[in-house]
Amino acid sequence: MHIAASESRSSMGPYSVMMWLIFFLTPLICWFFTVHKPESRVPIKDWFHQIRQHRYYFHILGYLAIIGLKSITDSLNEPIKERTGHWTDLVFSIEGNLTHHVQDFFLNDVLTDILNFHYLFIYLFLIYVTTVYYAYSGDRDMTDKVTLNYLLIYVLAVPYYLFFNVEVTSSWIPGMESLLYHEGWYSVFYSRNDPLDNAVPSLHVAIPFGILLLNYLHVKEKGIALKEWRHYRYHMFVLLNTILFMFAILYLGIHWFIDIPLGMLIGGVGALFIHHLQPRIRNDYGSFFKGFSAKKIRQHLLIEGVVTLLLFTTILMAVQVQENSVDERVSFQLGPNESLYEIIQPHQEDIYVESNVTNLDETITIEVVVLGIEIAQPSMNNGSIDWNIVRSLGAVYTISPMSTLQLEISSPDDYSYILIHNPSENSSGDVVQVRIINDYHEDVMVQALALSICSMWMTGFVINRLRRLYKYNRKFYDSTPSHLWEEE
């Protein structure tokens, strides 16, 4: 059956809130964390000179680049899932309902509102204001590093998001509330900007942890005690927010426990890469290519190429496993009287997305409604979907046990939902498994692999760099280019 989903867009509330935060909190943060060192502040009259002198306009371009990269990655995310599947069942087999217990223990409406706000707005604000703070306090090197941190840690995460998808906990653990995604205009914002299968690794951990590690590497190389560093108070501010992010991603029904150490691992690789590369970018030790030789280039190509090839092979093997098990794939698990949704992203105007929704239960008939995301917004509140409202907004289709509903969805201008509902009232069980396979009629595998190569090479670079530092008995935080080692 063919379904057209379209609606007019309302004003983007989250963007307005973000702009107000930037306007009011940026000067407050910069003032507060430099109040003990007012002489470090860059006077307003020197701002444009500083931007030109230190080429901070490249930092602005970096932020624009990450927006573009995320847009490209997200455009590949849904079309490629037919082949890449997801690994949520593996993560669930390790963790079970652990995050559900965390949510149940702390569940509180006030806490939910605070963490929803913190998860979105403070996270985005922290990424932005950290660059501004270091620039305002006259620290060129840290301004460079934290800007690169945002850009390159996302680059590192790309292959994991595209080829090792893991659904958010509230889409898989029956009875776990989606306190973030099923909440008013938050639901519209996240549907357009946050694929629900990018759970591993958590960038809410990776990016702030990258900042913390960059701070540590910087002071270690300078021979400064962290507590004596002039940015120590800001470092603690980032640390406290990072801890709160770690709790929020579990409580809100987003990430798994394993996402935290994996996020720290990605953040660590990114921080090491940036810390060792930034002096060359800034030409602190001569030109960028100074010290390059044919021998060194061959050595880099060999070791970093081997690491890249191994990671590339791992991706291909993972895709093969998922393609071979497509008939056994489970997309969602719904507890009694529970509703979830699959997101259909915008696509070419003359092409329909073919969606096969299969009810894998042997006794329960489930219900399905397809709606545009803004049309569905009134049904989402307090971490749940009101199915009575959903039923009033669109045509309701039923899927009998062990049957498949075939849909053709046309939504070229905005995102749509395939909403699914388990009508069982048996609170003691009746978990229904559902499989949704979407065919976007696009083969984006080559683009996805190409987009992932940079991440794999960066990983190889860090491994090779640490190997060489160890070989020459140098500290892991020593960012001196290797050609200078030979001169010592």
C-alpha positions in Angstrom: 0.0 0.0 0.0 1.1 3.5 -0.7 1.3 6.2 2.0 2.1 9.8 1.5 3.5 11.7 4.5 3.8 15.4 4.4 3.2 18.4 6.8 4.1 22.0 7.3 7.1 22.7 9.5 6.6 24.6 12.7 9.2 26.9 14.2 12.3 25.1 15.5 12.1 25.6 19.2 15.4 23.9 20.1 17.4 26.3 17.8 15.8 29.3 19.4 16.7 28.0 22.9 20.2 27.3 21.8 20.7 30.8 20.5 19.5 32.3 23.7 21.9 30.1 25.7 24.8 31.2 23.5 23.8 34.9 23.9 23.5 34.9 27.6 25.8 32.1 28.9 28.9 32.7 26.7 30.0 35.9 28.3 29.1 34.6 31.7 31.2 31.4 31.3 34.1 33.3 29.8 34.0 35.9 32.6 33.6 33.4 35.4 36.4 31.1 34.5 38.9 33.9 33.9 38.0 36.0 36.9 41.1 34.7 38.7 43.3 35.6 35.7 41.8 38.7 34.2 45.1 39.6 32.5 44.7 36.5 30.3 41.5 37.9 28.7 41.8 39.1 25.1 40.4 42.7 25.0 37.4 43.3 22.8 39.5 45.7 20.6 41.9 42.8 19.8 39.4 40.2 18.9 39.6 40.6 15.2 43.3 40.9 15.3 43.5 37.6 17.2 41.2 35.9 14.7 43.4 37.0 11.9 46.7 36.3 13.7 45.8 32.8 14.8 43.7 32.0 11.8 40.6 31.3 13.9 38.5 31.6 10.8 39.6 28.0 10.1 38.0 27.0 13.4 34.7 28.4 12.2 35.0 26.5 9.0 35.7 23.4 11.1 32.3 23.7 12.8 30.6 24.1 9.5 32.5 21.1 8.1 31.2 18.9 10.9 27.6 19.9 10.2 28.2 18.9 6.6 29.8 15.6 7.5 27.0 14.7 9.9 24.4 15.5 7.2 26.2 13.2 4.7 26.6 10.4 7.3 22.9 10.6 8.3 21.9 10.5 4.7 23.6 7.1 4.4 22.5 5.8 7.7 19.0 4.6 6.8 19.6 3.3 3.2 22.5 1.2 4.3 20.7 -0.5 7.2 19.1 -3.0 4.9 22.6 -4.5 4.5 24.3 -3.6 7.7 21.6 -4.5 10.2 22.4 -3.8 13.8 24.2 -5.5 16.8 21.7 -4.6 19.5 21.0 -8.2 20.3 24.6 -8.8 21.1 24.9 -5.8 23.4 21.6 -6.8 25.1 23.0 -10.4 25.6 25.9 -8.9 27.6 24.1 -6.2 29.6 20.5 -7.3 29.8 18.1 -4.9 31.6 20.8 -3.1 33.6 20.0 0.4 32.2 16.3 -0.3 32.8 17.1 -0.8 36.5 18.9 2.6 36.6 16.0 4.3 35.0 13.4 2.7 37.3 15.4 3.5 40.4 15.9 7.3 39.7 12.7 7.9 37.7 11.4 11.4 38.5 9.7 14.0 36.4 11.8 16.9 37.6 15.0 14.9 37.0 13.8 14.0 33.5 13.2 17.6 32.6 16.6 18.7 33.8 18.5 15.9 32.1 16.6 16.3 28.8 17.7 20.0 28.8 21.2 19.1 29.8 21.6 16.3 27.3 20.7 18.5 24.3 21.5 22.1 25.1 24.4 22.0 27.6 26.1 19.4 25.4 25.9 21.6 22.3 26.8 24.7 24.3 29.8 23.0 25.9 31.2 22.1 22.5 30.9 25.6 21.3 31.8 27.6 24.4 35.0 25.6 25.0 36.5 26.9 21.8 35.4 30.4 22.7 36.7 30.2 26.2 40.2 29.1 25.3 40.3 31.7 22.5 39.1 34.4 24.9 41.7 33.4 27.5 44.5 33.7 25.0 45.3 30.0 24.7 45.9 29.4 21.0 47.0 25.7 21.3 44.0 24.6 23.3 41.7 26.6 21.1 43.0 24.5 18.2 42.8 21.2 20.0 39.3 21.5 21.3 38.0 22.6 17.9 39.7 19.7 16.2 38.3 17.5 19.0 34.7 18.1 17.9 35.4 17.5 14.2 37.8 14.6 14.3 36.0 12.5 17.0 32.9 12.5 14.9 35.1 11.4 12.0 36.4 8.6 14.1 32.8 7.5 15.0 31.5 7.4 11.4 32.3 3.7 10.6 30.8 2.5 13.9 27.6 4.4 13.3 27.3 3.2 9.7 28.4 -0.4 10.1 28.0 -1.4 13.7 24.6 0.1 14.5 23.1 -0.4 17.9 19.6 0.7 18.7 18.9 2.9 21.7 18.0 1.1 24.9 14.3 2.3 24.8 13.9 0.7 21.4 15.0 -2.7 22.6 14.4 -3.2 26.3 10.7 -3.9 26.9 9.1 -1.4 29.3 12.0 1.1 29.2 10.7 4.6 28.8 12.0 6.8 26.0 12.3 9.8 28.2 14.2 11.8 25.6 12.7 10.9 22.2 9.0 10.7 23.1 8.7 14.2 24.5 7.0 17.0 22.6 9.1 19.1 20.3 12.2 17.2 21.4 10.8 14.3 19.4 10.7 16.3 16.2 14.2 17.7 16.7 15.7 14.3 17.4 13.9 12.6 14.5 15.5 15.1 12.1 19.0 15.1 13.7 19.6 11.9 15.7 19.3 8.4 14.2 18.1 6.1 16.9 20.6 3.4 16.0 23.8 5.4 16.7 24.1 4.3 20.3 27.6 3.0 20.1 29.9 4.9 20.8 28.3 7.8 22.7 29.6 11.1 21.5 28.2 12.6 24.7 31.0 10.8 26.4 33.6 10.8 23.6 33.7 14.5 22.9 33.9 15.9 26.5 36.3 13.0 27.4 38.4 14.1 24.5 38.5 17.6 25.9 39.6 16.3 29.3 42.3 14.1 27.9 43.6 16.9 25.7 43.8 19.1 28.8 45.8 16.3 30.6 48.1 15.7 27.7 48.8 19.4 27.4 49.7 20.0 31.0 51.8 16.8 31.2 53.9 17.9 28.2 54.3 21.4 29.7 55.3 19.9 33.0 52.5 21.6 34.9 50.4 20.1 37.7 46.8 20.0 36.6 45.6 21.8 39.7 48.1 24.6 39.1 47.0 25.1 35.5 45.1 28.3 34.9 42.3 26.4 33.2 41.9 23.9 36.0 38.5 25.3 37.1 37.2 25.0 33.5 38.6 21.5 33.3 36.6 20.6 36.4 33.5 22.2 34.9 33.9 19.9 31.8 34.5 16.9 34.1 31.4 17.4 36.1 29.3 17.8 33.0 30.9 14.7 31.5 29.8 12.7 34.6 26.3 14.1 34.3 26.2 13.1 30.6 27.2 9.6 31.5 24.3 9.3 33.9 21.8 11.0 31.6 22.5 8.8 28.6 21.6 5.7 30.8 18.7 7.3 32.6 16.9 8.8 29.5 16.7 5.5 27.6 19.4 6.3 25.1 22.7 4.5 25.6 24.0 1.2 27.0 26.6 0.9 29.7 29.1 -0.3 27.1 28.8 3.0 25.2 30.6 4.7 28.0 34.0 2.9 27.8 33.7 2.8 24.0 33.0 6.5 23.9 36.1 7.1 26.1 38.1 4.9 23.8 37.1 6.9 20.7 37.7 10.1 22.6 41.1 8.9 23.7 42.1 8.0 20.1 40.9 11.4 18.9 42.7 13.3 21.7 46.0 11.5 21.0 45.7 12.1 17.3 45.0 15.8 17.8 47.7 16.3 20.5 50.4 14.9 18.3 49.3 16.5 15.1 48.5 20.0 16.2 52.1 21.2 16.6 52.8 20.2 12.9 49.6 22.0 11.8 50.8 25.1 13.6 54.3 24.7 12.2 55.7 25.0 15.7 58.7 22.9 14.6 59.2 24.1 11.1 57.1 23.3 8.0 54.4 20.6 8.1 56.4 18.3 5.9 59.8 18.9 7.5 61.5 15.7 8.4 59.5 13.6 5.9 61.7 11.1 4.0 60.9 8.2 1.7 61.8 5.7 4.4 59.5 7.3 6.9 56.7 7.6 4.4 57.0 3.9 3.5 57.0 3.0 7.2 53.8 5.0 7.8 52.1 3.5 4.8 53.0 0.0 5.9 51.9 0.1 9.6 49.0 2.5 9.2 48.0 0.8 6.0 47.9 -2.6 7.7 45.7 -1.2 10.6 43.4 0.4 8.0 43.2 -2.8 6.0 42.4 -4.9 9.2 39.6 -2.5 10.2 38.3 -2.4 6.6 38.2 -6.2 6.5 36.4 -6.2 9.9 33.7 -4.0 8.4 33.2 -6.2 5.4 33.0 -9.3 7.6 30.4 -7.5 9.8 28.3 -6.6 6.7 28.5 -10.2 5.5 27.3 -11.6 8.8 24.3 -9.2 8.8 23.4 -9.9 5.2 23.4 -13.6 5.9 21.2 -13.3 9.0 18.6 -10.8 7.6 15.8 -13.4 7.9 16.6 -13.7 11.6 16.9 -10.0 12.3 14.8 -8.4 15.0 14.4 -4.6 14.8 12.3 -3.9 18.0 11.0 -5.5 21.1 7.7 -4.1 22.5 6.4 -4.8 25.9 2.6 -4.9 26.7 0.8 -1.8 25.6 4.0 -0.3 24.4 4.6 1.8 21.2 7.8 2.5 19.3 8.6 3.9 15.9 11.0 3.5 12.9 12.2 6.7 11.3 11.9 7.0 7.5 14.2 9.8 6.2 13.6 12.1 3.3 14.4 10.5 -0.1 14.2 11.2 -3.8 10.8 12.6 -4.8 10.1 10.0 -7.5 11.1 7.0 -5.4 9.1 5.2 -2.7 10.6 3.6 0.3 9.5 0.0 0.4 9.0 -1.1 4.1 8.3 -4.6 5.1 7.0 -4.7 8.7 6.9 -8.3 10.1 5.2 -9.3 13.3 7.4 -12.1 14.6 5.0 -13.0 17.5 2.9 -16.2 17.2 -0.2 -15.0 19.0 -0.5 -11.2 19.2 -1.8 -8.9 16.4 0.0 -5.6 16.3 -1.0 -2.2 15.0 0.8 0.2 12.7 0.3 3.8 11.7 2.5 5.9 9.3 2.6 9.6 10.1 4.8 12.6 9.4 6.9 13.6 12.4 5.1 16.8 13.1 1.7 15.3 12.8 2.7 12.7 15.3 4.1 15.2 17.8 1.0 15.6 19.9 1.0 11.9 20.7 4.4 12.0 22.4 4.6 13.2 26.0 6.3 12.2 29.2 8.5 9.5 27.6 5.7 7.5 26.0 3.4 7.5 22.9 -0.3 7.8 23.4 -1.7 5.3 21.0 -5.2 6.6 21.2 -4.0 9.9 19.8 -1.9 8.1 17.2 -5.0 6.2 16.1 -6.9 9.5 15.6 -4.2 11.0 13.4 -3.9 8.4 10.6 -5.0 5.1 9.1 -4.5 2.1 11.4 -3.2 -1.2 9.9 -3.0 -4.5 11.7 -0.4 -7.2 11.3 -1.5 -10.7 12.2 0.9 -13.1 14.0 3.8 -14.2 11.8 2.7 -11.9 9.0 4.2 -9.0 7.0 2.7 -5.6 6.1 4.2 -4.1 2.9 4.3 -0.3 2.7 5.3 2.2 0.1 6.1 5.5 1.8 6.6 8.7 -0.1 8.1 11.4 2.2 10.5 13.4 0.1 10.4 16.6 2.1 10.6 15.5 5.7 11.0 12.6 8.1 8.2 10.1 8.8 7.4 7.5 11.4 6.3 4.0 11.1 4.6 3.7 14.5 4.1 0.2 15.9 2.0 -0.8 18.9 1.7 -3.9 21.0 -2.0 -3.9 22.2 -1.5 -6.6 24.8 -2.7 -5.7 28.3 -0.8 -8.6 29.9 1.6 -6.7 32.1 3.5 -9.9 33.1 4.7 -10.7 29.6 3.7 -10.7 25.9 6.9 -9.1 24.5 6.5 -8.8 20.8 9.4 -8.8 18.4 9.1 -6.8 15.1 11.3 -6.8 12.0 11.3 -3.7 9.8 13.3 -3.8 6.5 13.4 -0.6 4.5 14.5 -0.5 0.9 15.4 3.0 -0.2 16.5 1.8 -3.7 20.0 3.3 -3.1 23.2 1.4 -3.0 25.4 3.6 -0.7 27.9 1.0 0.4 30.8 2.5 -1.6 30.1 6.0 -0.2 29.9 4.6 3.4 33.2 2.8 3.1 34.9 5.8 1.5 33.6 8.0 4.3 35.1 5.6 6.9 38.6 5.4 5.6 39.8 8.5 7.4 38.7 7.1 10.7 40.6 3.9 10.1 43.7 5.7 9.1 43.6 8.0 12.2 43.4 4.9 14.4 46.4 3.4 12.6 48.3 6.7 13.0 47.7 6.7 16.7 48.8 3.1 17.1 51.9 3.8 15.0 52.7 7.0 16.9 52.5 5.2 20.3 54.6 2.4 19.0 57.4 4.7 17.9 57.3 6.7 21.1 57.7 3.5 23.1 60.5 2.3 20.8 62.5 5.5 21.4 61.7 5.6 25.1 59.7 8.8 24.9 56.6 9.7 26.9 53.2 9.0 25.2 52.3 12.7 25.5 55.5 13.9 23.7 54.2 15.7 20.6 57.7 16.6 19.3 58.0 15.5 15.6 60.1 12.4 15.2 62.8 14.1 13.0 63.8 16.1 16.1 64.4 13.0 18.2 67.3 12.1 16.0 68.9 15.5 16.6 68.9 15.1 20.4 
